[in-house]
Amino acid sequence: QVQLVDSGGGLVQPGGSLRLSCAASGSISSVEVMGWYRQAPGKSRERVAVITDSGVTHYANSVEGRFTISRDNAKNTLYLQMNNLTPEDTAIYYCNIYPHIWGQGTQVTVSS
């Protein structure tokens, strides 16, 4: 089974940017749906963005226009470019291969 390793999180000031990466241990070229989810303290996990094998994307309303999801099948890697971050974006971010394969998560903290 493919394993996922998330990276790229950290501490950033409001208005800053981060790029998350999710490296897969095997080929993702045939994976139909991949995505990023996040879980803030005391809240349930929520979907942030998904991308299909044909490149169709969908974003949560809260990140639309600020986040961009992309995938590089040649590198077996999923990305999430996050711009104009706010404290409300603070959470652990997880990548996912639909439906049940998850990365270990990477912490994103937005604070001044």
C-alpha positions in Angstrom: 0.0 0.0 0.0 1.2 3.5 -0.8 2.4 5.6 2.1 2.3 9.3 2.3 4.7 11.7 4.1 3.6 15.3 4.7 6.0 18.1 5.1 6.4 21.9 4.8 4.5 23.1 7.9 5.8 25.6 10.3 5.2 28.9 12.0 4.3 31.9 9.8 3.0 35.4 10.4 -0.4 36.4 9.3 -0.3 37.3 5.6 2.6 34.9 5.0 2.8 31.9 2.8 3.8 28.2 3.1 3.9 25.3 0.6 3.1 21.9 1.9 4.3 18.7 0.2 3.0 15.2 0.3 5.4 12.6 -1.0 4.0 9.2 -1.9 6.0 6.0 -1.7 4.6 4.7 -5.0 3.1 6.0 -8.2 0.2 8.4 -8.0 -0.4 8.6 -11.7 -3.5 6.4 -11.5 -4.9 7.9 -8.3 -8.2 9.5 -9.1 -8.6 11.8 -6.1 -6.1 13.3 -3.8 -6.6 16.1 -1.3 -5.6 18.1 1.7 -7.5 18.1 5.0 -6.9 20.0 8.2 -7.9 19.6 11.8 -7.7 22.5 14.3 -7.7 22.0 18.1 -11.2 21.1 19.3 -12.6 20.8 15.8 -13.3 18.0 13.4 -11.2 17.3 10.4 -12.3 19.3 7.4 -11.6 19.1 3.7 -9.4 21.9 2.4 -8.8 21.1 -1.3 -9.0 18.1 -3.7 -7.6 17.4 -7.1 -8.6 14.7 -9.6 -6.3 12.8 -12.0 -7.5 15.1 -14.8 -6.6 18.2 -12.8 -10.0 19.3 -11.7 -9.8 21.1 -8.3 -12.2 22.0 -5.6 -11.6 24.2 -2.6 -13.3 24.9 0.7 -14.9 28.4 0.7 -12.6 29.5 3.5 -9.5 29.0 1.4 -10.8 29.7 -2.2 -8.5 32.3 -3.9 -5.7 31.9 -1.3 -4.7 28.2 -1.6 -3.7 26.2 -4.6 -3.6 22.4 -4.8 -1.4 20.7 -7.4 0.1 17.4 -8.1 3.3 16.2 -9.9 2.7 12.7 -11.0 6.3 12.4 -12.2 7.6 13.1 -8.7 4.7 11.3 -7.0 4.0 14.4 -4.9 1.0 16.5 -4.0 1.3 20.2 -3.1 -0.6 22.8 -1.3 0.5 26.4 -1.8 -1.0 28.6 0.9 -1.0 32.4 0.6 -2.3 35.2 2.7 -2.5 32.9 5.8 -4.6 33.9 8.8 -4.7 32.6 12.3 -7.8 30.7 11.4 -5.7 28.5 9.1 -3.8 27.2 12.1 -4.2 23.4 12.1 -2.6 20.1 11.4 -2.7 19.5 7.7 -3.0 16.0 6.3 -2.8 14.7 2.7 -5.1 12.0 1.5 -5.5 9.5 -1.2 -9.3 8.9 -1.4 -10.7 7.3 0.6 -8.5 5.9 3.4 -4.8 6.6 2.9 -3.5 9.4 5.0 -0.2 11.2 5.7 1.0 11.7 9.2 0.2 15.4 9.2 2.2 18.6 9.4 1.5 21.4 11.8 0.8 24.9 10.4 0.7 27.7 12.9 -0.2 31.3 11.9 0.6 33.8 14.6 2.4 37.1 15.1 
